[in-house]
Amino acid sequence: MPHSLSGALRRTVPAALALALLPMAAPSAAEAATSPVACGSTGRPALATQLSRDIGAAVAGRAGTVSVGLWDRTTGTWCGMHYTWHYDSASVVKAIVMQAVLRRAMESHRTLSSQEDALITAMITRSDNDATTTLWRSLGRARVQRYLQLAGLTHTTLDAGGAWGLTRITAQDELRVLALLDSANTVLSDASRAYGLRQMANVVGSQRWGTPAGAPAGIGVHVKNGWLPRATHGWRVHSIGAFTRTTGPGYRLVVLTQDNGTMGYGVTTIERIARVVHHDLNPGAAATTTSGRTSGYPGAGTPARVSEQSDGSDHGSFK
């Protein structure tokens, strides 16, 4: 798996991790030489070094292609790896669909209809594809494109044929998708943001694998995953998660993968990364597995059970 990260990308990663441009510390030369992950911090340089080392160790020896984006709002710490590489979105695009529907209601000065609410609930909590296609078609290509522009998702591109699961995404833009939910902004109202986070907190247990792995008790978990095999690049397996703290601002983690031989292999890669991130950002807290069982760091136990069935996200379209 290629891990090189250009100097230009290292310089541009920090600015894109928050909704506003923030000053960030650059990774040290020693860190850059020993890890494929670029990390920096405004207040905790030692934490940035630790994350770079631990995430690098988590992906060492793993087959496939991996991109990582991390932003910890409490410490001003960021990490990025292959930050602007594009992937077919699979079902993680459903978070964008939800946001576009919420924005449409805001622009019409109304609350969600009962049908919109029911469709969003099915789409996010159970990853229902029929509900997603209904919402996608109700939005239409022009409105979805306008939302991408409004939200600043400048590296996200729609599939030429309109398949929502083949929307092309980057870790950079997916961190912004999460930021639009967990931080005040002009795109989504506070009520809309709270609604979106509630939906992502209520994802069914069988789909709560990935970035939540190893999150300690007391951390709020908001997740959306995607899993799609295709003839090229094997399984795409993705997980985006916003994690909230009762004691202060939380953090966002995005892991996008492809070229996996099985879905389970991709899940394992994501969870290896997630466990070290949760451990490093929550020192002294006991890690939990995706099933809620307590385990010692670095997350002893088996990965989440997966069905090895496609999420079917490459079939829905605007027509």
PEPE-V77126 format. One record per backbone hydrogen bond with DSSP energy under -1.0 kcal/mol. NH is the residue of the N-H (numbers start at 1). CO is the residue of the C=O. E is the energy in kcal/mol with one decimal. If there is no record, write none. Layout:
NH & CO & E
NH & CO & E
This chain:
10 & 6 & -2.3
11 & 7 & -1.8
12 & 8 & -1.6
13 & 9 & -2.2
17 & 14 & -1.5
32 & 28 & -2.5
33 & 29 & -1.5
35 & 31 & -1.2
38 & 80 & -2.5
40 & 78 & -2.0
42 & 76 & -1.8
43 & 75 & -1.1
48 & 44 & -1.9
49 & 45 & -2.1
50 & 46 & -2.2
51 & 47 & -2.8
52 & 48 & -2.4
53 & 49 & -2.2
54 & 50 & -2.8
55 & 51 & -3.0
56 & 52 & -1.8
57 & 53 & -2.1
58 & 54 & -2.0
59 & 55 & -1.7
62 & 59 & -2.1
65 & 258 & -2.7
67 & 256 & -2.7
68 & 81 & -2.1
69 & 254 & -2.3
70 & 79 & -2.3
71 & 252 & -2.0
72 & 77 & -3.2
73 & 250 & -2.0
76 & 72 & -1.4
77 & 72 & -1.4
78 & 40 & -2.6
79 & 70 & -2.0
80 & 38 & -2.5
81 & 68 & -2.3
85 & 82 & -1.3
87 & 169 & -1.9
89 & 167 & -2.6
90 & 165 & -2.7
92 & 89 & -1.4
93 & 90 & -1.3
94 & 91 & -1.7
95 & 92 & -1.6
97 & 93 & -2.1
98 & 94 & -2.3
99 & 95 & -2.0
100 & 96 & -2.6
101 & 97 & -2.0
102 & 98 & -2.4
103 & 99 & -2.6
104 & 100 & -2.1
105 & 101 & -2.0
106 & 102 & -2.1
107 & 103 & -2.6
108 & 104 & -1.3
109 & 106 & -1.6
110 & 105 & -2.2
117 & 113 & -2.6
118 & 114 & -2.2
119 & 115 & -2.6
120 & 116 & -2.8
121 & 117 & -2.4
122 & 118 & -2.1
123 & 119 & -2.6
124 & 120 & -2.9
125 & 121 & -2.1
126 & 122 & -1.2
128 & 122 & -2.1
132 & 128 & -1.4
133 & 129 & -2.7
134 & 130 & -2.1
135 & 131 & -2.1
136 & 132 & -3.0
137 & 133 & -2.6
138 & 134 & -1.7
139 & 135 & -1.8
140 & 136 & -2.4
144 & 140 & -2.2
145 & 141 & -2.6
146 & 142 & -2.3
147 & 143 & -2.3
148 & 144 & -2.3
149 & 145 & -1.9
150 & 146 & -2.7
151 & 147 & -3.0
153 & 148 & -2.6
154 & 152 & -1.7
156 & 153 & -1.3
157 & 168 & -1.9
162 & 159 & -1.5
165 & 313 & -1.5
166 & 163 & -1.3
167 & 164 & -1.3
168 & 157 & -3.1
169 & 87 & -2.6
172 & 83 & -1.9
174 & 170 & -2.2
175 & 171 & -1.9
176 & 172 & -1.1
177 & 173 & -2.1
178 & 174 & -1.8
179 & 175 & -2.2
180 & 176 & -2.2
181 & 178 & -1.3
182 & 178 & -1.9
183 & 179 & -1.6
193 & 189 & -2.6
194 & 190 & -2.5
195 & 191 & -2.1
196 & 192 & -2.4
197 & 193 & -2.4
198 & 194 & -2.1
199 & 195 & -2.2
200 & 196 & -2.0
201 & 197 & -1.4
204 & 125 & -2.6
207 & 204 & -2.0
208 & 205 & -1.6
213 & 210 & -2.2
214 & 288 & -1.9
215 & 212 & -2.4
219 & 216 & -1.6
220 & 244 & -2.8
222 & 242 & -1.6
223 & 200 & -2.1
224 & 240 & -1.9
226 & 238 & -2.0
228 & 236 & -2.7
230 & 234 & -1.5
235 & 260 & -2.5
236 & 228 & -3.2
237 & 257 & -1.3
238 & 226 & -2.7
239 & 255 & -2.2
240 & 224 & -2.2
241 & 253 & -2.6
242 & 222 & -2.6
243 & 251 & -3.2
244 & 220 & -1.8
251 & 243 & -2.3
252 & 71 & -2.2
253 & 241 & -2.7
254 & 69 & -2.8
255 & 239 & -2.4
256 & 67 & -2.2
258 & 65 & -1.8
259 & 233 & -3.4
260 & 235 & -1.4
266 & 262 & -1.4
267 & 263 & -2.4
268 & 264 & -2.3
269 & 265 & -2.1
270 & 266 & -2.3
271 & 267 & -2.7
272 & 268 & -2.2
273 & 269 & -1.7
274 & 270 & -2.7
275 & 271 & -2.3
276 & 272 & -1.3
277 & 273 & -2.0
278 & 274 & -2.8
279 & 275 & -2.1
280 & 276 & -2.6
281 & 277 & -2.3
282 & 278 & -1.1
285 & 282 & -2.0
289 & 293 & -2.8
292 & 289 & -1.9
295 & 287 & -2.2
299 & 296 & -1.9
300 & 296 & -1.8
311 & 227 & -2.8
315 & 312 & -1.2
